[in-house]
Amino acid sequence: MARTISITACVPRRTKSVGASREIQNVYFTKRISFDQFTPEYQRIHRQGGTILNVQCMGS
């Protein structure tokens, strides 16, 4: 069985523009992924301007 990890991340998301200003909200999520998929997921989150807050090993 593959090792899995749980990551908690925060990614900024733009919401509807009100007048001339844009409102930005942070979206927090927790995701379980296989250990092999950690690097692509890390790159995707950072490409969107987000940060990884917590990483937990879920065992084998």
PQR file with spaces between the fields and no chain letter, atoms N, CA, C, O and H, PARSE charges and radii, in Angstrom:
ATOM       1  N    MET     1       0.847   -1.181    0.000 -0.4000 1.5000
ATOM       2  CA   MET     1       0.000    0.000    0.000 -0.0000 2.0000
ATOM       3  C    MET     1       0.890    1.240    0.000  0.5500 1.7000
ATOM       4  O    MET     1       1.903    1.274    0.698 -0.5500 1.4000
ATOM       5  N    ALA     2       0.526    2.241   -0.762 -0.4000 1.5000
ATOM       6  CA   ALA     2       1.333    3.461   -0.885 -0.0000 2.0000
ATOM       7  C    ALA     2       1.193    4.335    0.353  0.5500 1.7000
ATOM       8  O    ALA     2       0.144    4.380    0.995 -0.5500 1.4000
ATOM       9  H    ALA     2      -0.297    2.214   -1.329  0.4000 1.0000
ATOM      10  N    ARG     3       2.270    5.021    0.664 -0.4000 1.5000
ATOM      11  CA   ARG     3       2.230    5.968    1.780 -0.0000 2.0000
ATOM      12  C    ARG     3       1.411    7.183    1.389  0.5500 1.7000
ATOM      13  O    ARG     3       1.513    7.667    0.262 -0.5500 1.4000
ATOM      14  H    ARG     3       3.123    4.985    0.142  0.4000 1.0000
ATOM      15  N    THR     4       0.604    7.677    2.305 -0.4000 1.5000
ATOM      16  CA   THR     4      -0.185    8.872    2.048 -0.0000 2.0000
ATOM      17  C    THR     4       0.156    9.945    3.059  0.5500 1.7000
ATOM      18  O    THR     4       0.559    9.658    4.186 -0.5500 1.4000
ATOM      19  H    THR     4       0.521    7.285    3.221  0.4000 1.0000
ATOM      20  N    ILE     5      -0.011   11.186    2.636 -0.4000 1.5000
ATOM      21  CA   ILE     5       0.202   12.312    3.532 -0.0000 2.0000
ATOM      22  C    ILE     5      -1.003   13.231    3.433  0.5500 1.7000
ATOM      23  O    ILE     5      -1.718   13.248    2.431 -0.5500 1.4000
ATOM      24  H    ILE     5      -0.338   11.419    1.720  0.4000 1.0000
ATOM      25  N    SER     6      -1.208   13.983    4.481 -0.4000 1.5000
ATOM      26  CA   SER     6      -2.289   14.951    4.533 -0.0000 2.0000
ATOM      27  C    SER     6      -1.663   16.336    4.579  0.5500 1.7000
ATOM      28  O    SER     6      -0.832   16.615    5.443 -0.5500 1.4000
ATOM      29  H    SER     6      -0.628   13.970    5.296  0.4000 1.0000
ATOM      30  N    ILE     7      -2.061   17.210    3.647 -0.4000 1.5000
ATOM      31  CA   ILE     7      -1.529   18.569    3.646 -0.0000 2.0000
ATOM      32  C    ILE     7      -2.667   19.553    3.866  0.5500 1.7000
ATOM      33  O    ILE     7      -3.778   19.354    3.374 -0.5500 1.4000
ATOM      34  H    ILE     7      -2.736   16.983    2.945  0.4000 1.0000
ATOM      35  N    THR     8      -2.382   20.613    4.608 -0.4000 1.5000
ATOM      36  CA   THR     8      -3.307   21.716    4.785 -0.0000 2.0000
ATOM      37  C    THR     8      -2.661   22.932    4.159  0.5500 1.7000
ATOM      38  O    THR     8      -1.515   23.264    4.466 -0.5500 1.4000
ATOM      39  H    THR     8      -1.480   20.775    5.008  0.4000 1.0000
ATOM      40  N    ALA     9      -3.396   23.599    3.281 -0.4000 1.5000
ATOM      41  CA   ALA     9      -2.824   24.718    2.544 -0.0000 2.0000
ATOM      42  C    ALA     9      -3.803   25.884    2.491  0.5500 1.7000
ATOM      43  O    ALA     9      -4.999   25.732    2.738 -0.5500 1.4000
ATOM      44  H    ALA     9      -4.326   23.330    3.032  0.4000 1.0000
ATOM      45  N    CYS    10      -3.261   27.047    2.163 -0.4000 1.5000
ATOM      46  CA   CYS    10      -4.035   28.271    2.003 -0.0000 2.0000
ATOM      47  C    CYS    10      -3.697   28.846    0.634  0.5500 1.7000
ATOM      48  O    CYS    10      -2.526   29.046    0.314 -0.5500 1.4000
ATOM      49  H    CYS    10      -2.289   27.170    1.962  0.4000 1.0000
ATOM      50  N    VAL    11      -4.728   29.115   -0.179 -0.4000 1.5000
ATOM      51  CA   VAL    11      -4.542   29.655   -1.524 -0.0000 2.0000
ATOM      52  C    VAL    11      -5.431   30.888   -1.666  0.5500 1.7000
ATOM      53  O    VAL    11      -6.618   30.820   -1.346 -0.5500 1.4000
ATOM      54  H    VAL    11      -5.680   28.953    0.082  0.4000 1.0000
ATOM      55  N    PRO    12      -4.887   32.018   -2.139 -0.5600 1.5000
ATOM      56  CA   PRO    12      -5.736   33.196   -2.352  0.2800 2.0000
ATOM      57  C    PRO    12      -6.620   33.025   -3.582  0.5500 1.7000
ATOM      58  O    PRO    12      -6.167   32.515   -4.607 -0.5500 1.4000
ATOM      59  N    ARG    13      -7.849   33.438   -3.487 -0.4000 1.5000
ATOM      60  CA   ARG    13      -8.787   33.382   -4.607 -0.0000 2.0000
ATOM      61  C    ARG    13      -9.428   34.765   -4.774  0.5500 1.7000
ATOM      62  O    ARG    13      -9.801   35.417   -3.798 -0.5500 1.4000
ATOM      63  H    ARG    13      -8.217   33.852   -2.654  0.4000 1.0000
ATOM      64  N    ARG    14      -9.543   35.184   -6.010 -0.4000 1.5000
ATOM      65  CA   ARG    14     -10.235   36.451   -6.280 -0.0000 2.0000
ATOM      66  C    ARG    14     -11.731   36.187   -6.346  0.5500 1.7000
ATOM      67  O    ARG    14     -12.182   35.174   -6.880 -0.5500 1.4000
ATOM      68  H    ARG    14      -9.240   34.655   -6.802  0.4000 1.0000
ATOM      69  N    THR    15     -12.487   37.126   -5.790 -0.4000 1.5000
ATOM      70  CA   THR    15     -13.946   37.020   -5.852 -0.0000 2.0000
ATOM      71  C    THR    15     -14.458   38.035   -6.866  0.5500 1.7000
ATOM      72  O    THR    15     -13.665   38.698   -7.534 -0.5500 1.4000
ATOM      73  H    THR    15     -12.121   37.949   -5.357  0.4000 1.0000
ATOM      74  N    LYS    16     -15.736   38.157   -6.981 -0.4000 1.5000
ATOM      75  CA   LYS    16     -16.329   39.094   -7.934 -0.0000 2.0000
ATOM      76  C    LYS    16     -15.863   40.523   -7.639  0.5500 1.7000
ATOM      77  O    LYS    16     -15.720   40.924   -6.484 -0.5500 1.4000
ATOM      78  H    LYS    16     -16.380   37.618   -6.438  0.4000 1.0000
ATOM      79  N    SER    17     -15.635   41.265   -8.701 -0.4000 1.5000
ATOM      80  CA   SER    17     -15.207   42.648   -8.516 -0.0000 2.0000
ATOM      81  C    SER    17     -16.412   43.509   -8.163  0.5500 1.7000
ATOM      82  O    SER    17     -17.479   43.397   -8.766 -0.5500 1.4000
ATOM      83  H    SER    17     -15.751   40.939   -9.640  0.4000 1.0000
ATOM      84  N    VAL    18     -16.215   44.366   -7.176 -0.4000 1.5000
ATOM      85  CA   VAL    18     -17.261   45.281   -6.742 -0.0000 2.0000
ATOM      86  C    VAL    18     -16.793   46.675   -7.146  0.5500 1.7000
ATOM      87  O    VAL    18     -15.865   47.225   -6.553 -0.5500 1.4000
ATOM      88  H    VAL    18     -15.348   44.458   -6.686  0.4000 1.0000
ATOM      89  N    GLY    19     -17.430   47.226   -8.138 -0.4000 1.5000
ATOM      90  CA   GLY    19     -16.992   48.524   -8.650 -0.0000 2.0000
ATOM      91  C    GLY    19     -15.640   48.369   -9.325  0.5500 1.7000
ATOM      92  O    GLY    19     -15.486   47.549  -10.230 -0.5500 1.4000
ATOM      93  H    GLY    19     -18.184   46.779   -8.620  0.4000 1.0000
ATOM      94  N    ALA    20     -14.658   49.151   -8.890 -0.4000 1.5000
ATOM      95  CA   ALA    20     -13.317   49.098   -9.485 -0.0000 2.0000
ATOM      96  C    ALA    20     -12.362   48.233   -8.666  0.5500 1.7000
ATOM      97  O    ALA    20     -11.243   47.963   -9.103 -0.5500 1.4000
ATOM      98  H    ALA    20     -14.782   49.817   -8.154  0.4000 1.0000
ATOM      99  N    SER    21     -12.793   47.798   -7.484 -0.4000 1.5000
ATOM     100  CA   SER    21     -11.890   47.035   -6.617 -0.0000 2.0000
ATOM     101  C    SER    21     -12.185   45.543   -6.700  0.5500 1.7000
ATOM     102  O    SER    21     -13.312   45.134   -6.979 -0.5500 1.4000
ATOM     103  H    SER    21     -13.702   48.017   -7.129  0.4000 1.0000
ATOM     104  N    ARG    22     -11.160   44.740   -6.456 -0.4000 1.5000
ATOM     105  CA   ARG    22     -11.330   43.290   -6.410 -0.0000 2.0000
ATOM     106  C    ARG    22     -11.095   42.825   -4.986  0.5500 1.7000
ATOM     107  O    ARG    22     -10.189   43.299   -4.300 -0.5500 1.4000
ATOM     108  H    ARG    22     -10.245   45.072   -6.230  0.4000 1.0000
ATOM     109  N    GLU    23     -11.911   41.909   -4.564 -0.4000 1.5000
ATOM     110  CA   GLU    23     -11.788   41.373   -3.213 -0.0000 2.0000
ATOM     111  C    GLU    23     -11.067   40.030   -3.294  0.5500 1.7000
ATOM     112  O    GLU    23     -11.391   39.193   -4.136 -0.5500 1.4000
ATOM     113  H    GLU    23     -12.647   41.524   -5.121  0.4000 1.0000
ATOM     114  N    ILE    24     -10.089   39.834   -2.412 -0.4000 1.5000
ATOM     115  CA   ILE    24      -9.347   38.571   -2.379 -0.0000 2.0000
ATOM     116  C    ILE    24      -9.671   37.851   -1.082  0.5500 1.7000
ATOM     117  O    ILE    24      -9.589   38.434   -0.001 -0.5500 1.4000
ATOM     118  H    ILE    24      -9.827   40.514   -1.727  0.4000 1.0000
ATOM     119  N    GLN    25     -10.040   36.576   -1.197 -0.4000 1.5000
ATOM     120  CA   GLN    25     -10.315   35.750   -0.027 -0.0000 2.0000
ATOM     121  C    GLN    25      -9.364   34.569   -0.034  0.5500 1.7000
ATOM     122  O    GLN    25      -9.017   34.048   -1.095 -0.5500 1.4000
ATOM     123  H    GLN    25     -10.107   36.103   -2.075  0.4000 1.0000
ATOM     124  N    ASN    26      -8.946   34.150    1.138 -0.4000 1.5000
ATOM     125  CA   ASN    26      -8.091   32.978    1.261 -0.0000 2.0000
ATOM     126  C    ASN    26      -8.954   31.734    1.420  0.5500 1.7000
ATOM     127  O    ASN    26      -9.926   31.730    2.175 -0.5500 1.4000
ATOM     128  H    ASN    26      -9.228   34.573    2.000  0.4000 1.0000
ATOM     129  N    VAL    27      -8.588   30.683    0.700 -0.4000 1.5000
ATOM     130  CA   VAL    27      -9.295   29.413    0.775 -0.0000 2.0000
ATOM     131  C    VAL    27      -8.362   28.411    1.448  0.5500 1.7000
ATOM     132  O    VAL    27      -7.254   28.170    0.969 -0.5500 1.4000
ATOM     133  H    VAL    27      -7.798   30.687    0.086  0.4000 1.0000
ATOM     134  N    TYR    28      -8.808   27.830    2.555 -0.4000 1.5000
ATOM     135  CA   TYR    28      -8.041   26.815    3.275 -0.0000 2.0000
ATOM     136  C    TYR    28      -8.613   25.457    2.937  0.5500 1.7000
ATOM     137  O    TYR    28      -9.831   25.283    2.893 -0.5500 1.4000
ATOM     138  H    TYR    28      -9.708   28.025    2.944  0.4000 1.0000
ATOM     139  N    PHE    29      -7.733   24.485    2.696 -0.4000 1.5000
ATOM     140  CA   PHE    29      -8.219   23.136    2.404 -0.0000 2.0000
ATOM     141  C    PHE    29      -7.233   22.097    2.926  0.5500 1.7000
ATOM     142  O    PHE    29      -6.044   22.373    3.087 -0.5500 1.4000
ATOM     143  H    PHE    29      -6.744   24.626    2.732  0.4000 1.0000
ATOM     144  N    THR    30      -7.749   20.898    3.186 -0.4000 1.5000
ATOM     145  CA   THR    30      -6.947   19.758    3.594 -0.0000 2.0000
ATOM     146  C    THR    30      -7.151   18.667    2.554  0.5500 1.7000
ATOM     147  O    THR    30      -8.272   18.395    2.125 -0.5500 1.4000
ATOM     148  H    THR    30      -8.715   20.674    3.055  0.4000 1.0000
ATOM     149  N    LYS    31      -6.053   18.055    2.161 -0.4000 1.5000
ATOM     150  CA   LYS    31      -6.098   17.085    1.070 -0.0000 2.0000
ATOM     151  C    LYS    31      -5.193   15.911    1.409  0.5500 1.7000
ATOM     152  O    LYS    31      -4.081   16.103    1.901 -0.5500 1.4000
ATOM     153  H    LYS    31      -5.142   18.276    2.509  0.4000 1.0000
ATOM     154  N    ARG    32      -5.667   14.692    1.147 -0.4000 1.5000
ATOM     155  CA   ARG    32      -4.832   13.491    1.295 -0.0000 2.0000
ATOM     156  C    ARG    32      -4.324   13.080   -0.064  0.5500 1.7000
ATOM     157  O    ARG    32      -5.106   12.876   -0.993 -0.5500 1.4000
ATOM     158  H    ARG    32      -6.570   14.536    0.748  0.4000 1.0000
ATOM     159  N    ILE    33      -3.014   12.956   -0.183 -0.4000 1.5000
ATOM     160  CA   ILE    33      -2.398   12.578   -1.447 -0.0000 2.0000
ATOM     161  C    ILE    33      -1.353   11.510   -1.191  0.5500 1.7000
ATOM     162  O    ILE    33      -0.911   11.321   -0.058 -0.5500 1.4000
ATOM     163  H    ILE    33      -2.379   13.121    0.572  0.4000 1.0000
ATOM     164  N    SER    34      -0.960   10.814   -2.245 -0.4000 1.5000
ATOM     165  CA   SER    34       0.112    9.835   -2.100 -0.0000 2.0000
ATOM     166  C    SER    34       1.442   10.577   -1.979  0.5500 1.7000
ATOM     167  O    SER    34       1.575   11.717   -2.423 -0.5500 1.4000
ATOM     168  H    SER    34      -1.319   10.968   -3.165  0.4000 1.0000
ATOM     169  N    PHE    35       2.399    9.928   -1.384 -0.4000 1.5000
ATOM     170  CA   PHE    35       3.701   10.534   -1.155 -0.0000 2.0000
ATOM     171  C    PHE    35       4.359   10.944   -2.468  0.5500 1.7000
ATOM     172  O    PHE    35       5.061   11.954   -2.520 -0.5500 1.4000
ATOM     173  H    PHE    35       2.292    9.002   -1.023  0.4000 1.0000
ATOM     174  N    ASP    36       4.136   10.167   -3.534 -0.4000 1.5000
ATOM     175  CA   ASP    36       4.721   10.466   -4.836 -0.0000 2.0000
ATOM     176  C    ASP    36       4.156   11.742   -5.458  0.5500 1.7000
ATOM     177  O    ASP    36       4.814   12.365   -6.291 -0.5500 1.4000
ATOM     178  H    ASP    36       3.565    9.347   -3.492  0.4000 1.0000
ATOM     179  N    GLN    37       2.965   12.129   -5.067 -0.4000 1.5000
ATOM     180  CA   GLN    37       2.324   13.317   -5.645 -0.0000 2.0000
ATOM     181  C    GLN    37       2.576   14.591   -4.844  0.5500 1.7000
ATOM     182  O    GLN    37       2.002   15.634   -5.156 -0.5500 1.4000
ATOM     183  H    GLN    37       2.431   11.622   -4.390  0.4000 1.0000
ATOM     184  N    PHE    38       3.422   14.527   -3.820 -0.4000 1.5000
ATOM     185  CA   PHE    38       3.641   15.709   -2.987 -0.0000 2.0000
ATOM     186  C    PHE    38       4.316   16.841   -3.756  0.5500 1.7000
ATOM     187  O    PHE    38       3.887   17.989   -3.649 -0.5500 1.4000
ATOM     188  H    PHE    38       3.888   13.680   -3.566  0.4000 1.0000
ATOM     189  N    THR    39       5.362   16.547   -4.530 -0.4000 1.5000
ATOM     190  CA   THR    39       6.095   17.601   -5.236 -0.0000 2.0000
ATOM     191  C    THR    39       5.223   18.315   -6.270  0.5500 1.7000
ATOM     192  O    THR    39       5.224   19.545   -6.292 -0.5500 1.4000
ATOM     193  H    THR    39       5.711   15.614   -4.617  0.4000 1.0000
ATOM     194  N    PRO    40       4.477   17.609   -7.129 -0.5600 1.5000
ATOM     195  CA   PRO    40       3.601   18.344   -8.054  0.2800 2.0000
ATOM     196  C    PRO    40       2.537   19.179   -7.340  0.5500 1.7000
ATOM     197  O    PRO    40       2.210   20.280   -7.783 -0.5500 1.4000
ATOM     198  N    GLU    41       2.002   18.659   -6.242 -0.4000 1.5000
ATOM     199  CA   GLU    41       0.994   19.407   -5.485 -0.0000 2.0000
ATOM     200  C    GLU    41       1.607   20.645   -4.842  0.5500 1.7000
ATOM     201  O    GLU    41       0.995   21.713   -4.833 -0.5500 1.4000
ATOM     202  H    GLU    41       2.268   17.765   -5.882  0.4000 1.0000
ATOM     203  N    TYR    42       2.813   20.500   -4.306 -0.4000 1.5000
ATOM     204  CA   TYR    42       3.550   21.623   -3.723 -0.0000 2.0000
ATOM     205  C    TYR    42       3.767   22.718   -4.768  0.5500 1.7000
ATOM     206  O    TYR    42       3.554   23.898   -4.488 -0.5500 1.4000
ATOM     207  H    TYR    42       3.310   19.632   -4.314  0.4000 1.0000
ATOM     208  N    GLN    43       4.183   22.331   -5.955 -0.4000 1.5000
ATOM     209  CA   GLN    43       4.430   23.303   -7.027 -0.0000 2.0000
ATOM     210  C    GLN    43       3.137   23.976   -7.477  0.5500 1.7000
ATOM     211  O    GLN    43       3.134   25.173   -7.767 -0.5500 1.4000
ATOM     212  H    GLN    43       4.355   21.373   -6.182  0.4000 1.0000
ATOM     213  N    ARG    44       2.047   23.228   -7.540 -0.4000 1.5000
ATOM     214  CA   ARG    44       0.759   23.801   -7.944 -0.0000 2.0000
ATOM     215  C    ARG    44       0.281   24.858   -6.948  0.5500 1.7000
ATOM     216  O    ARG    44      -0.193   25.925   -7.337 -0.5500 1.4000
ATOM     217  H    ARG    44       2.049   22.256   -7.304  0.4000 1.0000
ATOM     218  N    ILE    45       0.414   24.542   -5.657 -0.4000 1.5000
ATOM     219  CA   ILE    45      -0.029   25.477   -4.615 -0.0000 2.0000
ATOM     220  C    ILE    45       0.811   26.748   -4.646  0.5500 1.7000
ATOM     221  O    ILE    45       0.269   27.850   -4.559 -0.5500 1.4000
ATOM     222  H    ILE    45       0.800   23.675   -5.342  0.4000 1.0000
ATOM     223  N    HIS    46       2.121   26.608   -4.768 -0.4000 1.5000
ATOM     224  CA   HIS    46       2.986   27.790   -4.784 -0.0000 2.0000
ATOM     225  C    HIS    46       2.830   28.593   -6.071  0.5500 1.7000
ATOM     226  O    HIS    46       2.988   29.814   -6.046 -0.5500 1.4000
ATOM     227  H    HIS    46       2.562   25.713   -4.838  0.4000 1.0000
ATOM     228  N    ARG    47       2.532   27.957   -7.171 -0.4000 1.5000
ATOM     229  CA   ARG    47       2.296   28.668   -8.435 -0.0000 2.0000
ATOM     230  C    ARG    47       1.063   29.560   -8.323  0.5500 1.7000
ATOM     231  O    ARG    47       1.002   30.613   -8.957 -0.5500 1.4000
ATOM     232  H    ARG    47       2.404   26.965   -7.191  0.4000 1.0000
ATOM     233  N    GLN    48       0.085   29.148   -7.527 -0.4000 1.5000
ATOM     234  CA   GLN    48      -1.132   29.934   -7.321 -0.0000 2.0000
ATOM     235  C    GLN    48      -0.952   31.000   -6.254  0.5500 1.7000
ATOM     236  O    GLN    48      -1.884   31.749   -5.963 -0.5500 1.4000
ATOM     237  H    GLN    48       0.135   28.292   -7.012  0.4000 1.0000
ATOM     238  N    GLY    49       0.243   31.078   -5.664 -0.4000 1.5000
ATOM     239  CA   GLY    49       0.505   32.087   -4.643 -0.0000 2.0000
ATOM     240  C    GLY    49       0.138   31.650   -3.240  0.5500 1.7000
ATOM     241  O    GLY    49       0.022   32.487   -2.345 -0.5500 1.4000
ATOM     242  H    GLY    49       1.000   30.469   -5.900  0.4000 1.0000
ATOM     243  N    GLY    50      -0.045   30.361   -3.031 -0.4000 1.5000
ATOM     244  CA   GLY    50      -0.452   29.848   -1.728 -0.0000 2.0000
ATOM     245  C    GLY    50       0.713   29.334   -0.906  0.5500 1.7000
ATOM     246  O    GLY    50       1.862   29.345   -1.348 -0.5500 1.4000
ATOM     247  H    GLY    50       0.049   29.682   -3.758  0.4000 1.0000
ATOM     248  N    THR    51       0.400   28.886    0.289 -0.4000 1.5000
ATOM     249  CA   THR    51       1.401   28.320    1.184 -0.0000 2.0000
ATOM     250  C    THR    51       0.857   27.032    1.797  0.5500 1.7000
ATOM     251  O    THR    51      -0.350   26.873    1.983 -0.5500 1.4000
ATOM     252  H    THR    51      -0.534   28.877    0.648  0.4000 1.0000
ATOM     253  N    ILE    52       1.769   26.123    2.106 -0.4000 1.5000
ATOM     254  CA   ILE    52       1.408   24.886    2.794 -0.0000 2.0000
ATOM     255  C    ILE    52       1.590   25.130    4.282  0.5500 1.7000
ATOM     256  O    ILE    52       2.662   25.538    4.727 -0.5500 1.4000
ATOM     257  H    ILE    52       2.750   26.252    1.955  0.4000 1.0000
ATOM     258  N    LEU    53       0.540   24.880    5.042 -0.4000 1.5000
ATOM     259  CA   LEU    53       0.551   25.174    6.473 -0.0000 2.0000
ATOM     260  C    LEU    53       0.931   23.970    7.318  0.5500 1.7000
ATOM     261  O    LEU    53       1.591   24.121    8.346 -0.5500 1.4000
ATOM     262  H    LEU    53      -0.331   24.549    4.680  0.4000 1.0000
ATOM     263  N    ASN    54       0.522   22.769    6.898 -0.4000 1.5000
ATOM     264  CA   ASN    54       0.743   21.595    7.723 -0.0000 2.0000
ATOM     265  C    ASN    54       0.871   20.366    6.837  0.5500 1.7000
ATOM     266  O    ASN    54       0.142   20.218    5.856 -0.5500 1.4000
ATOM     267  H    ASN    54      -0.014   22.646    6.063  0.4000 1.0000
ATOM     268  N    VAL    55       1.812   19.475    7.192 -0.4000 1.5000
ATOM     269  CA   VAL    55       1.990   18.210    6.485 -0.0000 2.0000
ATOM     270  C    VAL    55       2.020   17.103    7.536  0.5500 1.7000
ATOM     271  O    VAL    55       2.795   17.173    8.489 -0.5500 1.4000
ATOM     272  H    VAL    55       2.404   19.595    7.989  0.4000 1.0000
ATOM     273  N    GLN    56       1.186   16.090    7.365 -0.4000 1.5000
ATOM     274  CA   GLN    56       1.144   14.962    8.299 -0.0000 2.0000
ATOM     275  C    GLN    56       1.289   13.664    7.526  0.5500 1.7000
ATOM     276  O    GLN    56       0.684   13.489    6.468 -0.5500 1.4000
ATOM     277  H    GLN    56       0.557   16.033    6.591  0.4000 1.0000
ATOM     278  N    CYS    57       2.083   12.766    8.054 -0.4000 1.5000
ATOM     279  CA   CYS    57       2.214   11.433    7.476 -0.0000 2.0000
ATOM     280  C    CYS    57       1.064   10.578    7.997  0.5500 1.7000
ATOM     281  O    CYS    57       0.851   10.486    9.206 -0.5500 1.4000
ATOM     282  H    CYS    57       2.574   12.909    8.914  0.4000 1.0000
ATOM     283  N    MET    58       0.325    9.955    7.083 -0.4000 1.5000
ATOM     284  CA   MET    58      -0.832    9.165    7.463 -0.0000 2.0000
ATOM     285  C    MET    58      -0.503    7.680    7.589  0.5500 1.7000
ATOM     286  O    MET    58      -1.398    6.868    7.828 -0.5500 1.4000
ATOM     287  H    MET    58       0.498   10.029    6.101  0.4000 1.0000
ATOM     288  N    GLY    59       0.749    7.321    7.436 -0.4000 1.5000
ATOM     289  CA   GLY    59       1.130    5.924    7.583 -0.0000 2.0000
ATOM     290  C    GLY    59       1.182    5.208    6.245  0.5500 1.7000
ATOM     291  O    GLY    59       1.056    5.819    5.183 -0.5500 1.4000
ATOM     292  H    GLY    59       1.476    7.980    7.242  0.4000 1.0000
ATOM     293  N    SER    60       1.369    3.903    6.325 -0.4000 1.5000
ATOM     294  CA   SER    60       1.507    3.127    5.081 -0.0000 2.0000
ATOM     295  C    SER    60       0.255    2.386    4.721  0.5500 1.7000
ATOM     296  O    SER    60       0.219    1.692    3.705 -0.5500 1.4000
ATOM     297  H    SER    60       1.471    3.407    7.187  0.4000 1.0000
